[in-house]
Amino acid sequence: MLLRKLYNVGTWIWYNVFRWPIRLQVAYDTKIKDPSLTVVFLHGISANSDTWRSTCRQFEKDPELKKVRLIALDLLGFGKSLQADWLDYVYLDYEKALNRTLKKLKVRSPVVLVGHSMGSLIAADYATNFTPNVELKKLILVSPPVLMAEELAKLPDKVYVKSYSALHAIAVDVPAAEVIARLAQRFSSFRSYYIKTAAFAKSMEEIILNPKNYQTYTKIRVPAVVIHGYFDPLVMGSNLRRAAKANPHYLTYVSAIGHHDISVAKRAKILLEIKKVLKDEV
């Protein structure tokens, strides 16, 4: 506990005084020598890099991806990356950390950025409203919860808030909330122990419920594909189709069998998109 507190104090000085970005923890890295392509995986809210572990293991065995480096990261506030109440958990925090991590990992090959849920929002914003220090070849955006401004205004009455952000508000006083969350995590990448954290509450407000998300998707200028599950209760497919229609040169919408998490069908489409990039690189 004392070491964690000292680490937090030191990191606060590092970040707020010297303005040095925080580095993310690397949970999976195939460390291919001279890769032709690097694929970086970002998980969603109240989850960690385990979201992508099965995917990475499957892709590592694919002979067509033998020259592809696979990297899965723990985002700020989740997994083994820094968890600090003093962080704002805004887009800039996440993007600075991602940039520094890729630089530290010496990623020099072209990059495909794959995000799930909140990770797909961060990936899109990183490509659109930030200056990446890598060559982004494609974005693969899985289950992005893109909401319109008018929907956000009515959100307190919707199941979306009750199933996510309200969990944080009631978890402290209502033990049953944790029971519900633990049940949910049996069927998804959702992890119940994050619902009481500042990272969960602030990321929900600053990332998931950010009114600028839709506009970001219409402004993407890197080839990108959105993969939406047919039965996803947390994502408005109509908004994704609308964004793709508004940005037809860069954003493509596809659907797959599955709910919010990484289904077999979604994984197959991710693999297909990566192989398309590989063919273009040859």
GUPAVO-900376 format. One line per 3 residues: for each residue y, x, z of C-alpha. Coordinates in nm, 4 decimals. Example, Ala and Ser with C-alpha at 12.3 -4.5 7.8 and 13.67 -1.06 7.14 Angstrom:
residues 2
-0.4500/1.2300/0.7800 ~ -0.1060/1.3670/0.7140 $
This chain:
residues 282
0.0000/0.0000/0.0000 ~ 0.2425/0.2825/0.0920 ~ 0.1646/0.4679/-0.2299 $
0.2314/0.1511/-0.4333 ~ 0.5680/0.1053/-0.2588 ~ 0.6643/0.4673/-0.3237 $
0.5576/0.4279/-0.6858 ~ 0.7707/0.1133/-0.7197 ~ 1.0758/0.2856/-0.5689 $
1.0309/0.5881/-0.7930 ~ 0.9878/0.3689/-1.0989 ~ 1.2966/0.1665/-1.0080 $
1.4999/0.4901/-1.0055 ~ 1.3345/0.6026/-1.3287 ~ 1.4141/0.2739/-1.5033 $
1.7507/0.1683/-1.3592 ~ 1.9206/0.5013/-1.2930 ~ 1.7872/0.7293/-1.5647 $
1.7222/0.4430/-1.8118 ~ 1.3773/0.5756/-1.9010 ~ 1.1319/0.3109/-2.0240 $
0.8135/0.2401/-1.8311 ~ 0.4835/0.3336/-1.9895 ~ 0.2083/0.0740/-2.0242 $
-0.1483/0.1365/-1.9160 ~ -0.3922/0.1914/-2.1992 ~ -0.7120/-0.0029/-2.1394 $
-0.8878/0.0713/-2.4696 ~ -0.8322/0.3500/-2.7201 ~ -1.0842/0.4661/-2.9780 $
-0.8802/0.7854/-3.0318 ~ -0.9793/0.8258/-3.3958 ~ -0.8694/1.1587/-3.5416 $
-0.6184/1.1171/-3.8271 ~ -0.6559/0.7373/-3.8526 ~ -0.5515/0.5593/-4.1693 $
-0.4343/0.2656/-3.9582 ~ -0.3742/0.1845/-3.5902 ~ -0.4270/-0.1656/-3.4541 $
-0.2507/-0.2438/-3.1245 ~ -0.3554/-0.5491/-2.9212 ~ -0.1256/-0.7356/-2.6790 $
-0.2577/-1.0028/-2.4413 ~ -0.0965/-1.3238/-2.3166 ~ 0.0610/-1.4412/-1.9922 $
-0.1509/-1.4471/-1.6751 ~ -0.4080/-1.2288/-1.8501 ~ -0.4768/-0.8620/-1.9218 $
-0.6312/-0.6390/-2.1851 ~ -0.9759/-0.7881/-2.1158 ~ -0.8642/-1.0586/-2.3606 $
-0.9310/-0.8072/-2.6379 ~ -1.2238/-0.6038/-2.5021 ~ -1.4986/-0.7912/-2.6913 $
-1.2884/-0.7892/-3.0077 ~ -1.2286/-0.4137/-2.9877 ~ -1.5956/-0.3413/-2.9247 $
-1.6989/-0.5535/-3.2212 ~ -1.4384/-0.4014/-3.4537 ~ -1.5282/-0.0464/-3.3454 $
-1.8793/-0.1014/-3.4822 ~ -1.7570/-0.2216/-3.8226 ~ -1.8154/0.0573/-4.0803 $
-1.5077/-0.0489/-4.2780 ~ -1.2925/0.0248/-3.9723 ~ -1.4292/0.3710/-3.8991 $
-1.0880/0.5279/-3.9709 ~ -0.8956/0.2660/-3.7748 ~ -0.7679/0.3431/-3.4257 $
-0.7938/0.0473/-3.1862 ~ -0.5639/0.0295/-2.8829 ~ -0.5463/-0.2463/-2.6192 $
-0.2650/-0.2376/-2.3638 ~ -0.1881/-0.4028/-2.0312 ~ 0.1603/-0.5535/-2.0492 $
0.4161/-0.5110/-1.7713 ~ 0.3220/-0.7107/-1.4620 ~ -0.0413/-0.7544/-1.5668 $
-0.3632/-0.5562/-1.5584 ~ -0.3099/-0.1984/-1.4453 ~ 0.0479/-0.1686/-1.5712 $
0.3451/-0.1689/-1.3332 ~ 0.3799/-0.4878/-1.1277 ~ 0.7283/-0.4997/-0.9752 $
0.9361/-0.7931/-0.8517 ~ 1.2587/-0.6156/-0.9501 ~ 1.1744/-0.6195/-1.3210 $
1.3354/-0.8985/-1.5236 ~ 1.0358/-0.9323/-1.7597 ~ 1.2644/-1.0066/-2.0543 $
1.1809/-0.9125/-2.4120 ~ 1.3696/-0.5831/-2.3853 ~ 1.1619/-0.4711/-2.0858 $
0.8388/-0.5327/-2.2726 ~ 0.9591/-0.3790/-2.5979 ~ 1.0957/-0.0604/-2.4429 $
0.7645/-0.0143/-2.2640 ~ 0.5665/-0.0763/-2.5832 ~ 0.7822/0.1664/-2.7805 $
0.7489/0.4428/-2.5219 ~ 0.3737/0.3909/-2.4931 ~ 0.3139/0.4167/-2.8676 $
0.5265/0.7307/-2.8770 ~ 0.3351/0.8816/-2.5849 ~ 0.0071/0.7993/-2.7587 $
0.1374/0.9836/-3.0683 ~ 0.0804/0.6887/-3.2973 ~ 0.1876/0.8162/-3.6390 $
-0.0233/0.6089/-3.8753 ~ 0.0873/0.2644/-3.9980 ~ 0.0443/-0.0046/-3.7329 $
-0.0913/-0.3586/-3.7267 ~ 0.0317/-0.5368/-3.4152 ~ -0.1973/-0.8142/-3.2905 $
-0.0727/-1.0459/-3.0177 ~ -0.2283/-1.3387/-2.8362 ~ -0.0132/-1.6177/-2.6902 $
0.2787/-1.4462/-2.5092 ~ 0.1686/-1.1194/-2.6709 ~ 0.2303/-1.2743/-3.0124 $
0.5829/-1.3714/-2.9077 ~ 0.6499/-1.0149/-2.7910 ~ 0.5038/-0.8730/-3.1139 $
0.7283/-1.0939/-3.3299 ~ 1.0401/-1.0125/-3.1283 ~ 0.9558/-0.6406/-3.1274 $
0.9349/-0.6440/-3.5072 ~ 1.2447/-0.8600/-3.5569 ~ 1.4994/-0.7926/-3.2822 $
1.4084/-0.4375/-3.1789 ~ 1.3831/-0.1027/-3.3588 ~ 1.0180/0.0082/-3.3442 $
0.9395/0.3783/-3.3537 ~ 0.6304/0.3120/-3.5659 ~ 0.5722/0.1863/-3.9183 $
0.4716/-0.1775/-3.8817 ~ 0.2516/-0.2899/-4.1696 ~ 0.1569/-0.6355/-4.0427 $
0.1777/-0.8770/-3.7519 ~ -0.1233/-1.0894/-3.6587 ~ 0.0066/-1.3594/-3.4254 $
-0.2677/-1.5557/-3.2522 ~ -0.1882/-1.8819/-3.0721 ~ 0.1888/-1.8294/-3.0384 $
0.3434/-2.1041/-2.8194 ~ 0.6585/-2.1524/-3.0274 ~ 0.8666/-2.4451/-2.9053 $
1.1762/-2.6045/-3.0544 ~ 1.4993/-2.6351/-2.8543 ~ 1.4701/-3.0130/-2.8397 $
1.1151/-2.9837/-2.7050 ~ 1.2257/-2.7392/-2.4392 ~ 1.4881/-2.9869/-2.3224 $
1.2163/-3.2468/-2.2583 ~ 0.9523/-3.0033/-2.1352 ~ 0.9455/-3.0955/-1.7630 $
0.7810/-3.4257/-1.8581 ~ 0.5082/-3.2598/-2.0626 ~ 0.1619/-3.1318/-1.9812 $
0.2656/-2.7853/-2.1007 ~ 0.4683/-2.7136/-1.7894 ~ 0.2165/-2.8800/-1.5586 $
-0.0607/-2.6615/-1.6940 ~ 0.1306/-2.3337/-1.6759 ~ 0.4675/-2.2795/-1.5102 $
0.4221/-2.5476/-1.2433 ~ 0.1175/-2.3576/-1.1198 ~ 0.3463/-2.0821/-0.9982 $
0.5708/-2.3237/-0.8122 ~ 0.2893/-2.4941/-0.6234 ~ 0.0429/-2.2077/-0.5785 $
0.2140/-2.0762/-0.2669 ~ 0.1869/-2.4060/-0.0776 ~ -0.1054/-2.5826/-0.2403 $
-0.4426/-2.4022/-0.2190 ~ -0.5917/-2.6466/-0.4700 ~ -0.3751/-2.4890/-0.7409 $
-0.5720/-2.1680/-0.7138 ~ -0.8969/-2.3621/-0.7356 ~ -0.7778/-2.5241/-1.0594 $
-0.6619/-2.1895/-1.1954 ~ -0.9945/-2.0253/-1.1126 ~ -1.1747/-2.3029/-1.2947 $
-0.9487/-2.2493/-1.5974 ~ -1.0188/-1.8776/-1.6038 ~ -1.3920/-1.9409/-1.6393 $
-1.3223/-2.0722/-1.9868 ~ -1.0265/-1.8583/-2.0916 ~ -0.8412/-1.5272/-2.0537 $
-0.6196/-1.6905/-1.7875 ~ -0.6397/-1.5099/-1.4506 ~ -0.5558/-1.7147/-1.1412 $
-0.4341/-1.4259/-0.9259 ~ -0.1238/-1.3792/-1.1427 ~ 0.0210/-1.7262/-1.0843 $
0.1978/-1.6217/-0.7628 ~ 0.3603/-1.3142/-0.9162 ~ 0.7158/-1.2532/-1.0309 $
0.5754/-1.1380/-1.3655 ~ 0.4246/-1.4815/-1.4258 ~ 0.7325/-1.6810/-1.3222 $
0.9868/-1.4633/-1.5031 ~ 0.7775/-1.4184/-1.8192 ~ 0.7279/-1.7918/-1.8392 $
1.1031/-1.8471/-1.8229 ~ 1.2181/-1.5507/-2.0345 ~ 0.9418/-1.5290/-2.2964 $
0.7296/-1.8449/-2.3240 ~ 1.0196/-2.0885/-2.2769 ~ 1.2775/-1.8826/-2.4639 $
1.4719/-2.1153/-2.7008 ~ 1.5161/-1.8336/-2.9555 ~ 1.1441/-1.7962/-3.0325 $
1.1428/-2.0304/-3.3305 ~ 1.4408/-1.8549/-3.4902 ~ 1.2696/-1.5194/-3.4408 $
0.9670/-1.6419/-3.6360 ~ 1.1880/-1.7573/-3.9228 ~ 1.3527/-1.4114/-3.9325 $
1.0392/-1.1925/-3.9371 ~ 1.0669/-0.9352/-4.2161 ~ 0.7251/-0.7748/-4.1799 $
0.4206/-0.9383/-4.3422 ~ 0.2828/-1.1663/-4.0718 ~ 0.0090/-1.4225/-4.0292 $
-0.0075/-1.6909/-3.7610 ~ -0.3582/-1.7958/-3.6529 ~ -0.3676/-2.1346/-3.4823 $
-0.6697/-2.2983/-3.3157 ~ -0.7482/-2.6524/-3.4281 ~ -0.7877/-2.7757/-3.0699 $
-0.5216/-2.5692/-2.8941 ~ -0.3484/-2.7891/-2.6322 ~ -0.0777/-2.5301/-2.5588 $
0.0526/-2.4625/-2.9098 ~ 0.2422/-2.6945/-3.1433 ~ 0.0855/-2.6331/-3.4832 $
0.3618/-2.8317/-3.6524 ~ 0.6202/-2.5784/-3.5299 ~ 0.4192/-2.2889/-3.6702 $
0.3814/-2.4591/-4.0067 ~ 0.7542/-2.5332/-4.0071 ~ 0.8363/-2.1670/-3.9326 $
0.6032/-2.0500/-4.2102 ~ 0.7692/-2.2893/-4.4534 ~ 1.1119/-2.1549/-4.3511 $
0.9952/-1.7940/-4.3985 ~ 0.7475/-1.8132/-4.6902 ~ 0.7841/-1.4514/-4.8091 $
0.6732/-1.2997/-4.4803 ~ 0.5003/-1.5584/-4.2610 ~ 0.1677/-1.7248/-4.3425 $
0.0037/-2.0001/-4.1403 ~ -0.3749/-2.0293/-4.1096 ~ -0.5908/-2.2361/-3.8772 $
-0.9305/-2.1709/-3.7255 ~ -1.1853/-2.3492/-3.5111 ~ -1.1097/-2.2899/-3.1452 $
-0.8807/-2.3647/-2.8538 ~ -0.6124/-2.1295/-2.7179 ~ -0.8229/-1.8173/-2.6649 $
-0.9903/-1.5779/-2.9069 ~ -1.2729/-1.7780/-3.0631 ~ -1.5332/-1.6374/-3.3007 $
-1.3487/-1.7990/-3.5915 ~ -1.0142/-1.6491/-3.4868 ~ -1.1727/-1.3059/-3.4461 $
-1.3145/-1.3296/-3.7980 ~ -0.9696/-1.4080/-3.9389 ~ -0.8127/-1.1182/-3.7461 $
-1.0736/-0.8842/-3.8927 ~ -1.0097/-1.0175/-4.2419 ~ -0.6349/-0.9556/-4.2093 $
-0.6888/-0.5982/-4.0885 ~ -0.9182/-0.5270/-4.3827 ~ -0.6538/-0.6641/-4.6214 $
-0.4083/-0.4059/-4.4874 ~ -0.6684/-0.1305/-4.5266 ~ -0.7196/-0.2220/-4.8912 $
-0.3452/-0.2092/-4.9512 ~ -0.3316/0.1370/-4.7908 ~ -0.5967/0.2814/-5.0245 $
